[in-house]
Amino acid sequence: MTITSIGFVGTGAISEAMVRGLLAEPAFASQVYLSPRNPDTAGRLASEFHAVAVASDNQTVVDRSDIVVLAIRPQIAREVVGDLVFRDGQSVISLVAATERQTLLDWIGADVHLVQAIPLPFVAGRQGVTAIYPPDTSVAALFGVLGSAVQCASRKEYDLLAATSALMSTYFGVMEITTAWLEENGLEKSKAKAYLAPLFESLARRASENSEADFSDLSRAFATKGGLNEQVLTDFETMGGRFALHTALDRVLARIEGQS
Ligand SMILES: NC(=O)c1ccc[n+]([C@@H]2O[C@H](COP(=O)([O-])OP(=O)(O)OC[C@H]3O[C@@H](n4cnc5c(N)ncnc54)[C@H](OP(=O)(O)O)[C@@H]3O)[C@@H](O)[C@H]2O)c1
């Protein structure tokens, strides 16, 4: 099954990633309409893919598309969405962060079929996991093509996954902090990189391939009793690692939920 037409209001980083994923072979969309902003990104995609057309304005995107993706920044979302006329029953996927479903529906002002989603840049290579809310079979299928989808039954579930998506920079931060320690101890940076990136990649692959196993099972599997891995995990826990991580997640969740 493919999508007939999908349009993007806001042609920025995440729209480009989605378009690349949707139009990779075999393409999942027959026609893609892009709003003219940003002209460089829209022009680049139109010259690369026959299925992409740059519309003259945002309303034309909405008028021509079966599915409309809202991909503008939260600060301008009200102004942009409020100016548009949607059809009753039209499918709308909102990527706009930290904006309540009901608020979006009020701005849209029509009886649309609205699903919120948090695609990650990896959708460009069809390897991104996307949280969606509320559960929706066809939107889950779309994001399934771009990697995989996790369907959230409540706004709370959706916000919790949004909070954990804020760990991406910390993932690389752990690698950077480890690299700095290796350098301080005399290892060349290039060797640190050559070692750490494949190490983390193998661990992530092991977790994906063992979807039945809890992370605690995997952690135990790599921690010989009295061994080096067990020692580092214990130090991490007892020296505040868990506390720091949970506190950071609590704080980002509060921000997502609009409490801070
Ligand atoms: N990047 C991610 O990984 C990611 C993931 C999940 C969700 N999101 C959410 O998705 C939304 C877009 O994020 P992004 O990273 O793609 O942002 P971005 O790169 O800044 O893209 C936003 C685009 O909107 C365009 N724009 C500005 N005013 C417009 C208007 N009046 N009409 C139509 N388009 C207009 C901008 O054009 P100009 O450049 O010309 O200003 C820009 O190309 C945000 O709400 C963000 O929170 C992003």
The ligand as a Tripos MOL2 file, in Angstrom:
@<TRIPOS>MOLECULE
LIG
   48    52     1     0     0
SMALL
NO_CHARGES

@<TRIPOS>ATOM
      1 N1         14.1860   18.0430   13.7910 N.am      1 LIG1
      2 C1         13.6910   17.0010   14.4690 C.2       1 LIG1
      3 O1         14.3810   15.9970   14.7030 O.2       1 LIG1
      4 C2         12.2440   17.0080   14.9420 C.ar      1 LIG1
      5 C3         11.7220   15.8260   15.4370 C.ar      1 LIG1
      6 C4         10.3980   15.7640   15.8310 C.ar      1 LIG1
      7 C5          9.6040   16.9060   15.7560 C.ar      1 LIG1
      8 N2         10.1400   18.0760   15.3100 N.ar      1 LIG1
      9 C6          9.2600   19.2490   15.2520 C.3       1 LIG1
     10 O2          8.9620   19.5000   13.8820 O.3       1 LIG1
     11 C7          8.8300   20.8940   13.6680 C.3       1 LIG1
     12 C8          9.8380   21.3070   12.6050 C.3       1 LIG1
     13 O3         11.1380   21.0110   13.0660 O.3       1 LIG1
     14 P1         12.4290   21.1490   12.1380 P.3       1 LIG1
     15 O4         13.5780   20.6440   12.9130 O.co2     1 LIG1
     16 O5         12.1380   20.5860   10.7940 O.co2     1 LIG1
     17 O6         12.5080   22.7540   12.0580 O.3       1 LIG1
     18 P2         13.1880   23.6490   10.9490 P.3       1 LIG1
     19 O7         14.3110   22.9280   10.2940 O.co2     1 LIG1
     20 O8         13.4150   24.9930   11.5410 O.co2     1 LIG1
     21 O9         12.0130   23.7510    9.8660 O.3       1 LIG1
     22 C9         10.9250   24.5910    9.9950 C.3       1 LIG1
     23 C10        10.6160   25.1160    8.6110 C.3       1 LIG1
     24 O10         9.4410   25.9200    8.6680 O.3       1 LIG1
     25 C11         9.6120   26.9420    7.6940 C.3       1 LIG1
     26 N3          8.6950   28.0310    7.9070 N.ar      1 LIG1
     27 C12         8.8510   29.1610    8.6320 C.ar      1 LIG1
     28 N4          7.7500   29.9220    8.5460 N.ar      1 LIG1
     29 C13         6.8860   29.2700    7.7340 C.ar      1 LIG1
     30 C14         5.5890   29.5490    7.2720 C.ar      1 LIG1
     31 N5          4.9310   30.6650    7.6010 N.pl3     1 LIG1
     32 N6          5.0110   28.6440    6.4610 N.ar      1 LIG1
     33 C15         5.6250   27.5030    6.1020 C.ar      1 LIG1
     34 N7          6.8670   27.1830    6.5350 N.ar      1 LIG1
     35 C16         7.4810   28.0640    7.3230 C.ar      1 LIG1
     36 C17        11.0470   27.3440    7.8710 C.3       1 LIG1
     37 O11        11.4780   28.0660    6.7410 O.3       1 LIG1
     38 P3         12.6590   29.1550    6.8500 P.3       1 LIG1
     39 O12        13.9170   28.3550    6.9990 O.co2     1 LIG1
     40 O13        12.5700   29.8700    5.5460 O.co2     1 LIG1
     41 O14        12.3540   30.0090    8.0420 O.co2     1 LIG1
     42 C18        11.7220   25.9870    8.0220 C.3       1 LIG1
     43 O15        12.0940   25.4680    6.7730 O.3       1 LIG1
     44 C19         9.0620   21.5840   15.0160 C.3       1 LIG1
     45 O16         7.8200   21.8510   15.6330 O.3       1 LIG1
     46 C20         9.8380   20.5550   15.7990 C.3       1 LIG1
     47 O17         9.6160   20.6780   17.1740 O.3       1 LIG1
     48 C21        11.4370   18.1510   14.8720 C.ar      1 LIG1
@<TRIPOS>BOND
     1     1     2 1
     2     2     3 2
     3     2     4 1
     4     4     5 ar
     5     4    48 ar
     6     5     6 ar
     7     6     7 ar
     8     7     8 ar
     9     8     9 1
    10     8    48 ar
    11     9    10 1
    12     9    46 1
    13    10    11 1
    14    11    12 1
    15    11    44 1
    16    12    13 1
    17    13    14 1
    18    14    15 2
    19    14    16 1
    20    14    17 1
    21    17    18 1
    22    18    19 2
    23    18    20 1
    24    18    21 1
    25    21    22 1
    26    22    23 1
    27    23    24 1
    28    23    42 1
    29    24    25 1
    30    25    26 1
    31    25    36 1
    32    26    27 ar
    33    26    35 ar
    34    27    28 ar
    35    28    29 ar
    36    29    30 ar
    37    29    35 ar
    38    30    31 1
    39    30    32 ar
    40    32    33 ar
    41    33    34 ar
    42    34    35 ar
    43    36    37 1
    44    36    42 1
    45    37    38 1
    46    38    39 2
    47    38    40 1
    48    38    41 1
    49    42    43 1
    50    44    45 1
    51    44    46 1
    52    46    47 1
@<TRIPOS>SUBSTRUCTURE
     1 LIG1         1 GROUP 0 **** ****
